Amino acid sequence: MRVRRDQRTGTVTSHAGVAYAAIWILVSGARLFFDYGSNHLFTVQLVPFGITSQISLAALTDSLIFFSLAMLLARTGALAARARRARTHPVPVADHALAA
């Protein structure tokens, strides 16, 4: 994805292209598969597991919420650490990149 800053207005624009659109199509397709799987495939496995292990629906829901929040916090922390590291160790920029 190319990101550019307009010298006159100072606004930042991005140009993604076909590759970016293809990624979003794949992500949307994966989401549709997950929706289908959660309604038709995973239920067949989760219900017997929950009954055998005596896990209630509320406990299962709470654990999924906990794990999604944990993933979100871990990803945010990793991105913050990378941003802090990038600020302390600047990457040399080519002269032609400054003109863009």
PEFEN-V893607 format. One line per field, one symbol per residue. ss: DSSP state (H for helix, E for strand, - for the rest). phi: phi as a letter, one per 20 degrees, with the letter a starting at -180 (. if undefined). A space follows every 10 residues. Layout:
ss->???
phi->???
This chain:
ss->-EEEE----- -EEEE--HHH HHHHHHHHHH HHHHHHHHHH HHHHHHHHHH HHH---HHHH HHHHHHHHHH HHHHHHHHHH HHHHHHHH-- ----HHHHH-
phi->.eccdfffen edcccenfff ffffffffff ffffffffec efffefffff ffeldfffff fffffgffff ffffffffff fffffffecf efdfffffff
